Amino acid sequence: MADEPQAGLRASAAPDLKLVFYADDFTGATDTLATVARAGLRAILFLRLPTDAQRAALGPQDCLGIAGASRAMSCRQLQAELSRVADCIASWCPPVVHYKTCSTFDSSPSVGSIGLAVRVLRERLPVGPFVPIVGGQPNLGRYCVFGTLFAAFEVGGEVFRLDRHPTMSRHPVTPMDEADLRRHLARQGLKSVAGIAYPSYNEGQESLDAQLQAALESGPDGVLLDIAAPEHLAVIGQLLWQRAQRQPLLAVGSSSIEQALLTQWQDAGKAIAVHAPVHPDPEPSVEGHPPDGPVLVFSGSLSPRTARQIQVARSYVRVPVPVGDMLDGSAAQRLALQARIVQALAAGQHVLAHWVDASAAAAAPRLGPARLARAGASLVADILRTVRPARLGLSGGDTSSHCMQALDAWGLTYRRLLAPGAALCRVHADAPHLDGLEVMLKGGQMGTDDIFERLLR
């Protein structure tokens, strides 16, 4: 968070506000934004803590999001970040505060610690003792069974226990070598996480309430709730919303928390206007329009899934971006690369720029993902100062976070869904060359094989 909130924000409780979420990376933040916006709620995603003027210009909102980058932060950085964020959110008085994590909970005791995040937020927010930790998001192929997390390699593909997942078990920064979420979070300081397994959901709400009350009597750091199937969302939504109406709560997990709450808000007529049915597995929107000019995509992801998406993107001029040239090369090499991309866009060509280096994947841990992401962000920002594409696509969680920070935009609103986990949004910025730009942000593992082609349709 680059900016402190304005002083006037301290007394700005909003009566319409149902939910505030802080996302630990930008791509996950847009997934949550899409979830609530598709259900008809008034929502905006802030890219930094908003000013009074920005909030006033937007009018009443049902949901406010803050896109952060805590997933890549050290413990000291994360504590400073979330302390400021919590102090700001506390003044808004939402019934639910959601610390939005990746659906695979990738984190470690030293990088992106979810355990530390929970401790900081509980200390600084006026929330009750019930801290639900919701595992699983079926529409993304994530399932939590008896506290153990499973994830599909791709949506609709083979499902693996997380510590045996082909990608997440080998993540260069936070490899997930533990699928039991209670053990995973215990490493990060949440030593006493209670659990309610999915078979209990069939015993009725009264029995479930009694189980939860019994679990809370020991004062746990959190209560882990399974999601093994889409129908579990409504059960969890009722549990969360009933408790939130008694006392504000802090919830932890992926966008399945919003999916669960939406079942309650819709049934109770809470949503301002429901334009699309709440569904745990929404289909991509067929509405919208093709871009009215060239599209720029920058991919900073080194995942095999992104590599396949790049191969399918045949409508683009592909511009390989050598890792060595960007990190250790001369200024002339960097300027030549930038000029090549600008010239192609100016000629009306779609451009897909992506990291390439025979040793890039092996070098990534040594070089540091943050350094790679910052280099890519700097390149994208310099390009956009020279030429404005009709749309911008960003691939990679760290890449998306750093690029949006470098562009100095302050907000995003939802346009339409391109694929599960990949939404098209509108940029809000003070700079005229950025304001109104359409942007897609997605994680390296997200999106269909043809996601970059979909950005052109």
PyMOL commands that set and color helices and strands:
alter all, ss='L'
color gray80, all
select helices_A, chain A and resi 7-11+26-38+52-58+70-72+75-90+114-124+138-140+162-164+168-170+181-186+198-203+205-216+232-246+256-267+304-312+323-328+331-346+360-367+369-386+397-407+451-454
alter helices_A, ss='H'
color red, helices_A
select strands_A, chain A and resi 19-23+43-46+63-67+96-100+132-134+142-145+148-152+159-161+193-196+222-225+249-253+295-299+317-322+351-356+391-395+411-419+422-428+438-442
alter strands_A, ss='S'
color yellow, strands_A
deselect
rebuild
show_as cartoon
